Amino acid sequence: MNRQKKQGFTLSEVVITICIIGIISAIMIPSYVERYQHRARIVAWRHAYSAVANALLLMKMDTVVVTSEKDAVDTLAKYLNAIKICDTLQASEKGCRKNPDDPVKDLKGNVLYGSLDSAGGGCASIVLLNGVTLCLDSFGKAAPLWFDVNGQKGPNRVGYDIFQAIVNFPDFIIMPANGWTSGYGPANSQMMTREYGDGTCQNIDHGFGCSAYYLTHDE
């Protein structure tokens, strides 16, 4: 009676297979992790932008009147149920940011500002319950509002974890930055002149166009 010879894998074949799987995993896993984190940052930006838009709408419905940057920050923080407010250039002292000297970089990684606190003429910080930090720079019809979706974490790159919007406080309107103007920083087509950018995510506008782009695009 003939018996069939059992087939199996040799130890060397098993080792080689494991090595191949390990190499593939080492290549693929970081890519998947980065994609997941990228998606998480976009979702955080959208949620934060929507929260501010809703807060401004409620402020308008309540006929709120704001007359200064501090007044705007305090009132906006109230409507957002913020957990912390830090006055201009006092974010680190009051616990809104760990390191006041972390620079703000453009999409390529080049330094734009010495820190988020000193962006523009200096901004007042609002920390939300989920850790997202807002930073209001100036007050009026075209006040830049920074969104740091990583909060206390880096790398503080525009279009990566830092996004921009422009707020018109007299009318309680918010619009995402879709470009850059050398005269006044982040820009959009309705509230201020735009020199560079067209609402897409590109390097020519330092990445500010990503703010408008990622409200409607995932990649």
C-alpha positions as CSV (number, residue, x, y, z in Angstrom):
1,M,0.0,0.0,0.0
2,N,1.5,3.3,-1.1
3,R,1.5,6.2,1.3
4,Q,1.7,9.7,0.1
5,K,4.6,11.6,1.5
6,K,3.5,14.6,3.7
7,Q,4.5,18.0,2.4
8,G,5.5,20.9,4.6
9,F,7.6,24.0,4.9
10,T,11.2,23.9,5.9
11,L,12.5,26.1,8.7
12,S,14.4,28.3,6.2
13,E,11.2,28.8,4.1
14,V,9.3,29.9,7.2
15,V,12.1,32.3,8.2
16,I,12.3,33.8,4.7
17,T,8.5,34.2,4.6
18,I,8.5,36.0,8.0
19,C,11.3,38.3,6.8
20,I,9.4,39.2,3.7
21,I,6.2,40.0,5.7
22,G,8.3,42.1,8.1
23,I,9.9,44.1,5.2
24,I,6.5,44.7,3.6
25,S,5.0,45.7,7.0
26,A,7.9,48.1,7.7
27,I,7.2,49.8,4.3
28,M,3.4,49.9,4.4
29,I,2.5,50.5,8.1
30,P,4.1,54.0,8.3
31,S,2.2,55.0,5.2
32,Y,-1.1,53.9,6.6
33,V,-0.4,55.6,9.9
34,E,0.4,58.9,8.2
35,R,-2.7,58.6,6.1
36,Y,-4.8,58.0,9.2
37,Q,-3.2,60.9,11.1
38,H,-3.6,63.2,8.0
39,R,-7.3,62.3,7.9
40,A,-7.6,63.0,11.6
41,R,-6.1,66.4,11.2
42,I,-8.5,67.3,8.4
43,V,-11.5,66.1,10.4
44,A,-10.3,68.2,13.4
45,W,-10.0,71.2,11.2
46,R,-13.5,70.8,9.8
47,H,-15.0,70.3,13.2
48,A,-13.3,73.3,14.7
49,Y,-14.2,75.5,11.7
50,S,-17.8,74.4,11.9
51,A,-17.9,75.1,15.7
52,V,-16.6,78.6,15.2
53,A,-19.0,79.2,12.4
54,N,-21.9,78.1,14.5
55,A,-20.7,80.2,17.5
56,L,-20.6,83.3,15.3
57,L,-24.1,82.5,14.0
58,L,-25.4,82.3,17.5
59,M,-23.6,85.6,18.4
60,K,-25.3,87.3,15.5
61,M,-28.7,85.9,16.4
62,D,-28.2,87.1,20.0
63,T,-27.2,90.5,18.6
64,V,-23.9,90.4,20.4
65,V,-21.8,93.5,20.1
66,V,-18.0,93.2,20.3
67,T,-15.8,96.3,20.4
68,S,-12.2,95.0,20.8
69,E,-10.0,92.0,20.3
70,K,-10.2,91.0,23.9
71,D,-14.0,91.4,23.8
72,A,-14.1,89.2,20.7
73,V,-11.9,86.5,22.3
74,D,-13.9,86.4,25.6
75,T,-17.3,86.3,23.8
76,L,-16.2,83.7,21.2
77,A,-14.7,81.5,24.0
78,K,-18.0,81.7,25.9
79,Y,-20.0,80.5,22.9
80,L,-17.5,77.8,22.2
81,N,-17.5,76.5,25.8
82,A,-13.7,76.9,25.8
83,I,-11.7,75.6,28.8
84,K,-9.0,78.2,28.8
85,I,-8.3,81.7,27.5
86,C,-4.8,83.3,27.3
87,D,-4.2,87.0,26.6
88,T,-1.9,88.1,23.8
89,L,1.6,86.8,24.1
90,Q,0.8,85.1,27.4
91,A,-0.1,81.6,26.1
92,S,2.7,79.8,27.7
93,E,2.5,81.6,31.1
94,K,-1.2,80.8,31.4
95,G,-0.9,77.2,30.1
96,C,-2.4,77.5,26.6
97,R,0.9,76.3,25.0
98,K,3.8,74.4,26.4
99,N,6.6,76.2,24.5
100,P,6.1,79.8,23.3
101,D,9.2,79.5,21.1
102,D,7.9,76.8,18.8
103,P,8.0,78.4,15.4
104,V,5.2,78.4,12.8
105,K,6.4,76.9,9.6
106,D,5.0,76.9,6.1
107,L,4.0,73.8,4.2
108,K,7.6,73.1,3.1
109,G,8.9,73.5,6.7
110,N,10.4,77.0,6.4
111,V,9.9,79.2,9.4
112,L,7.2,81.9,9.0
113,Y,6.9,83.2,12.5
114,G,8.9,82.8,15.7
115,S,5.8,81.4,17.4
116,L,2.1,81.2,17.0
117,D,1.7,83.6,19.9
118,S,3.6,86.2,18.0
119,A,2.0,85.6,14.6
120,G,1.1,88.9,13.0
121,G,1.0,91.4,15.8
122,G,0.5,88.8,18.5
123,C,-2.7,86.8,19.1
124,A,-4.9,85.8,22.0
125,S,-5.4,82.0,22.5
126,I,-8.6,80.0,23.1
127,V,-8.3,76.3,24.1
128,L,-11.2,74.1,23.3
129,L,-12.3,71.0,25.2
130,N,-10.8,68.7,22.5
131,G,-7.4,70.4,22.7
132,V,-7.7,72.5,19.5
133,T,-6.2,75.9,20.1
134,L,-7.5,79.0,18.4
135,C,-5.5,82.2,18.2
136,L,-7.2,85.5,17.2
137,D,-4.9,88.0,15.6
138,S,-6.4,91.5,15.6
139,F,-10.1,92.6,15.4
140,G,-12.3,94.0,12.8
141,K,-13.7,93.1,9.3
142,A,-10.8,90.9,8.4
143,A,-9.3,89.4,11.6
144,P,-7.1,86.3,11.0
145,L,-8.0,83.3,13.2
146,W,-5.5,80.6,13.6
147,F,-6.5,77.0,14.2
148,D,-3.9,74.7,15.7
149,V,-5.6,71.3,15.5
150,N,-2.7,69.5,17.4
151,G,-2.9,71.9,20.3
152,Q,0.2,71.3,22.4
153,K,1.9,69.1,19.8
154,G,4.0,70.0,16.8
155,P,5.0,70.4,14.1
156,N,3.1,73.6,13.6
157,R,3.1,73.7,9.9
158,V,0.5,75.7,7.9
159,G,-1.7,73.4,5.9
160,Y,-0.6,70.4,8.0
161,D,-1.7,71.0,11.5
162,I,-2.3,74.7,11.4
163,F,-5.1,76.3,9.4
164,Q,-6.4,79.8,8.9
165,A,-9.7,81.6,8.6
166,I,-10.7,85.2,8.3
167,V,-13.4,86.6,10.7
168,N,-15.6,89.6,10.0
169,F,-16.8,90.5,13.5
170,P,-19.2,93.3,12.7
171,D,-21.1,90.8,10.5
172,F,-20.0,87.6,12.3
173,I,-18.9,85.9,9.1
174,I,-16.0,83.4,8.8
175,M,-14.2,82.3,5.7
176,P,-11.3,79.9,5.3
177,A,-8.0,81.4,4.0
178,N,-7.5,80.4,0.4
179,G,-4.4,82.4,-0.4
180,W,-1.7,84.7,0.8
181,T,-1.0,88.4,0.5
182,S,2.3,89.8,1.5
183,G,0.7,92.9,2.9
184,Y,-1.5,91.3,5.5
185,G,-0.9,87.5,5.6
186,P,-3.7,85.0,5.0
187,A,-6.3,86.0,2.5
188,N,-9.5,85.1,0.8
189,S,-11.2,86.5,-2.3
190,Q,-14.0,88.4,-0.5
191,M,-12.5,90.0,2.6
192,M,-9.0,91.0,1.5
193,T,-6.8,91.1,-1.6
194,R,-5.2,87.8,-2.5
195,E,-1.8,87.8,-4.2
196,Y,-0.9,84.1,-4.1
197,G,-3.1,81.0,-4.1
198,D,-6.4,79.9,-5.5
199,G,-7.9,77.8,-2.7
200,T,-5.8,74.8,-3.5
201,C,-3.1,73.2,-1.2
202,Q,0.2,74.4,-2.6
203,N,3.5,75.7,-1.6
204,I,3.4,79.1,-3.4
205,D,1.0,80.4,-0.8
206,H,2.9,78.8,2.1
207,G,0.1,76.3,2.5
208,F,-2.7,78.7,3.5
209,G,-4.8,77.6,0.7
210,C,-5.0,74.2,2.3
211,S,-7.5,75.7,4.8
212,A,-10.1,76.2,2.1
213,Y,-9.1,73.1,0.2
214,Y,-9.5,70.6,3.1
215,L,-13.0,71.8,3.9
216,T,-14.1,70.0,0.8
217,H,-11.2,67.5,0.0
218,D,-9.7,64.7,2.0
219,E,-6.4,64.5,0.1
